[in-house]
């Protein structure tokens, strides 16, 4: 819900472009892990790869090719402009996942 609110209502120069992208990778990771028990690192990296693939589709101007440039939902889901800093934000999301999961697992080992 936070991701959708950021995408639809926040129009600043930091949170919308970079915070939303960082959260997107984390959101996808949590969504997948909430329904399955896959190896966490593979899911984290897969989430990052998926986000980067969306960024590549933006570079290829997919929405214009599909004539969906004016579709607000398509712009929210796919995005509309390629930026290298978005990949940096996706990487930040991946790193946050890794740090949290390693910390969580180390905490579980200490309490057992």
Secondary structure as GFF3:
##gff-version 3
##sequence-region A 1 112
A	DSSP	alpha_helix	2	9	.	.	.	ID=ss1
A	DSSP	pi_helix	15	19	.	.	.	ID=ss2
A	DSSP	alpha_helix	20	35	.	.	.	ID=ss3
A	DSSP	alpha_helix	40	59	.	.	.	ID=ss4
A	DSSP	alpha_helix	62	65	.	.	.	ID=ss5
A	DSSP	alpha_helix	72	78	.	.	.	ID=ss6
A	DSSP	alpha_helix	84	111	.	.	.	ID=ss7
###
